[in-house]
């Protein structure tokens, strides 16, 4: 990927704890999630990872952003892609323009994909969603999306895809079959258990490798951590 000047005016819309508080308990949990993901892919390199949730508001973008930072801090060339074409956040978090992004590339408005990718930290690139298209699901299901992921993984160590929630729209289920593995973010005391089960079943039907779940927004006073990584048993 081509390098441009790094962006420094990052928004605080999503807390990048891995940057702002690298020694915090929360950052340590992000590191644990990263380590567990690596163990989950023993025998096969993890090149494309999708982060999603059952419903909106569970913190999937926060997890995805912080994981991307941690992978980059380890020296991996990582790309964070905002595939939530309906409610994007990455351009706010990293302070980049959203005039060009995934949607403009997939719709054929750009000749060079690098025009939609921004370096934001050492080893970390982001691809914002781009302007909201009229047909998000169709764009994500296109051959151009599959081609993009294939080419990106040849040039980079890891592509993290911030996908829409599973239940409201079909987008995450479309993307699920195009990635090496998926992590489901579950916000404690926010989403109903039946919705989590439905999301897990939907992802399994999409034939993705569900690597595990991240329990988000845990009460630190009673549980000790802000995040936790678990297996896929939701019974």
N, C-alpha and C positions, 0 to 999 in steps of 0.2 A: 504494500500500500504506500502511496505517496505521502510525504510528510509536509504538513503545513505548520504554521506557528501554533504552539499550544495555547489553549484557551484558559484564562486565569479567572475570569469573573463568573465563577460557578454559583448557581442559585442554591438556596437552602430549601427548596421545595421538597426535596427528599434528603434525609440526613445521611450523608456519606460518613458514617462513623469510622470506617476504616481509614479515612483521611484525617478527620478532625480529632479523633480520640484513638490513636493506634494502640494504646496500652489498656484500653477499657475492657471490661468483661464482655461487652457486646461484640467488640472486634475479635476477641478471642473465640467467641462462638462462631463468628463468620469464618475464621480460620479453621475451626473444627469441621464446619460444613464442607469447606473446600477439601480438607483432608479426607473426609468420609466419601465424598464424591469420587475422589481419585481411587480409593479402595474399591468402590462399587464397580469400577470399570477395569478391574484387574484382567489382564490378558487382551484388552482392547483399548486403544487410546480414546479418550473423550475429546472429540473435536467440535461437536455441536451440542449445546445444552439449552433446553427450553425451560424457562421459569414461568409458571402460571399459578392460578388459584381457582377456587370454585366460583367465587363471586367477586365483585368489585370491592376494593377497600381493605384487602387482607395484607397488603404490604409486599406484593410480589416484585414491584419495581425497586423497592428499597433493598430487598434481598439480592436481586439481580445486579444492581449498581454496586453494592458493597462487595459482592463476590467478584465482579469484574475488576475492581480496584485491587483486591487481594491477589488475584491471579497475576495481575500486572506487576504488583510489588515483588512477586516471586520471579520476575524476569520473563514471564510468558507473554508473547505477543497476542493480545486479546482484543476482540471486537465485540462491543455491546450494541445489539441491534434492537431498535424500538419497533417491534412488529405489532404493537397495539395501535393500529391505524385509526381507531375510533376515539381513543382517549389517551393520547401520547403524553409522556412526562420527561423523557430523557433529555430533550433539548432544554427544558427548564433547569433540570438538575445540573447539567454540565455547561450551561450558558452558551449554547451554539445556536445558529440559525436553523429554523425549521422550514425554510423556503425550498430546500432540496433535501431529499432523504429517500427512504425505502420506496415510498409511493411513486415519486417522480422517476426513480430508476425502473421499477416494475412496469410502469405505464409507458415506458419508452421515451420519456422526455429528456433523458440524459444519454450522452454518447459514452461518457467515461464514468464508471461507477465511483471512482475516487472523488468525484465532485460532490458526492453525497456522504463522504466519510471524513471525520475530523479527528485529529490527534488531540487528546486532552491531558494525558499524563505520559510519562515514560512507559512505553510498551502498551498503552491503552488507547484504543480508537473507539469512537462512537458513531453510529449511524442513526440519526433521528428518523422519525416516521415520515416526515415530509407532510405536505398539505393533505387534509382529509379527502380521500377519494370517494366517489359514489359507489364503488364496488370493492370494498376491502377483501371480502372472502375470495372473490374471483382472482384478484391480484396475487394473494398468498397461495392460491392453488395452481398458479401458472407454472409452466416449465421454467420461466425466467427466475422464479424464486428458488427452485431446485438447483438451477445452474449457478445462481449467486452463492448459495451455501457451498456447493462443490468447489467453486473457484476460490472462495474465501478461505476454506480450510487448507488449501494448498499453500497459501501465502502466510497464514497465521496459525498460531498454536491452538487457539480456542475461539469459537464464536458463541456468545451467550445471547439467546433470543428472548426478549421480554415480550411475552405473548399476552393477548387478552384473556380474561377469565373464561373458564371452560363452559359454564352453564348458559350465560346470556346469549352468546353467539357461537358460530361454528369455527371461527378462525383458529383457535388453539387446537382443535381436533384436526384441522387441515394440516397445521404445522407439525403436529405430533409425529406423524409418519416420516417426516423429513429430517429429524434430528437423531443423534445417538442416544440421548436420554432426556428425561423430563423430571423436574422437581416440582412438587405441588406445595404451595405455601398455604398454611392454614392458620388463621388468626383466632387465638383463644377467646372464648366468650363472645364471639362475633358471628361466626357462621354456624348454621345448624349441621348436626352430624349427618343427617340424611343428604344434605347438599354435598358434603365431602364424599360420601359414598357414591353419589351420582357422578361426581367429577372423576373419581377414580375409575369407575366402570366405563365412563366415556373415553378416558385416555387409554384404558386397556383395549377397548374396542377399536381404537384408532391405531392399535399395534405399536405403541411407543414403549420404550423400556422405562418404566416408572422407577426411578432410582431411589425415591424416598419422599418424605414430607418434611417440611420445616414448620415447626410450631412457633408462630410469631406472636409478639405482644404478650409474652408471659410475664406475670407479676414477679419482678425481681425480688421483692421482699419475701415472698413465700416460696419461690422456686429457685432463686439464685442466678437465673440467666434470662436474657432477653430473647434468645433464640434457642431452638433445639432441633436436632436432626434425627429423624426416626425412619424406620422401615415403612412399608406400604400397607401394613395391617390396619384397617380402619374399623374393625368390628367392635 
